[in-house]
Amino acid sequence: MDSISAGDLEKYGYCPLSWWLSRGKDVDNEALRRGVEKHREIEKKLDRAKRNLDQSKGFERAVLWSAVLATIASIAGVILVPGFSIAGDEGNGVSTGGYILAFLALVWLLAASYFLYRAEKMGSKELRNKTEIIITVFSIVAMLLALYSVTYILSPEDTKLATSVEALALMWLVGASLFLYKSLDLFRRYSGDKKRAGVKKGELEYHDSFTRKAQLLRSDKHGLTGRPDYLLKMGDDIIPVEVKTGRVPRGPLFSHILQLSAYCLLVEETYGKVPPYGVIRYGTTEHELEYTPEMKKLVLDKLKEMRERVTSNNVHRNHNRASKCRYCSRRRICPERLDQN
């Protein structure tokens, strides 16, 4: 079975003859060129956003590993304190090192609170969710340091080994704090780039690109392929988004609805889960269109029609609207256009 692209399905939905004339041919059209330029601008912003997101996740993993290692080292340091007991010898005096560790524990708790405050101020639910676990780990480690400082104060015996281990834990905590700062900074940049590209919500899962080959979504079962402008991760759902850069209609056009439904079908086949809806963007206006069994059937029926037209070689205009012909990028070579003299 020959594959049909979602883009060809959109052309067919606009006009079967326009689709037929476009097969294997590049059309030089000013409106199309402007559309390509606008898509390239969006692509650059999404490229930068996705790169920042991926790097942010990498630093986030580094934060978690550093915090885990620091936690392990802190626990080991406590265990290695001679006598490991909070029952100290009052006659031996109080260790200054213990107070230093107590002070450092307080500093780390304040640092954790500061990062949480920054996250709340950014107003991003995604950012808050991502930092809550990290902040919790920071707080636990700070409490372990505080526990060790108490033990240190009450155990004035030789604690060189335990002190060395705690120093290592502090080094990992310093690394974790730097990684956290970098992760938050990259995520902030990602959020800004995403917003400038017109993405209002969700996490960027994938986006199409002119400069590199993006993943081609494919359904061998239905002979359908396509590359949506981008995919958003909304909880457990993957939502396809199609961006239209031309004139803004009063509502979604049939051909665009057909194309978006095709992307929903491809998401269903690729990710194994039916998306509840897809999104069409016209400028700053977004339309969420429910993906129903009826829409899936419509896509499959149109695919069948297209294959039948290819076999019969019998394709004609399907409308009587001169304005539609006027905006068609294939009108100059169309033998059935309505505005011809």
KANORKA-V430499 format. One record per run of one state. SS is the DSSP state (~ for helix, > for strand, _ for the rest). FROM is the first residue (numbers start at 0). TO is the last residue. If there is no record, write none. Layout:
# KANORKA-V430499
ss=[SS,SS]
from=[FROM,FROM]
to=[TO,TO]
This chain:
# KANORKA-V430499
ss=[_,>,~,_,~,_,~,_,~,_,~,_,~,_,~,_,>,_,>,_,>,_,>,_,>,_,~,_,>,_,>,_,~,_,~,_,~,_]
from=[0,3,5,14,15,22,29,79,89,92,95,122,124,154,159,196,202,207,216,219,223,226,229,234,236,244,253,271,276,282,284,290,292,312,321,326,330,333]
to=[2,4,13,14,21,28,78,88,91,94,121,123,153,158,195,201,206,215,218,222,225,228,233,235,243,252,270,275,281,283,289,291,311,320,325,329,332,340]
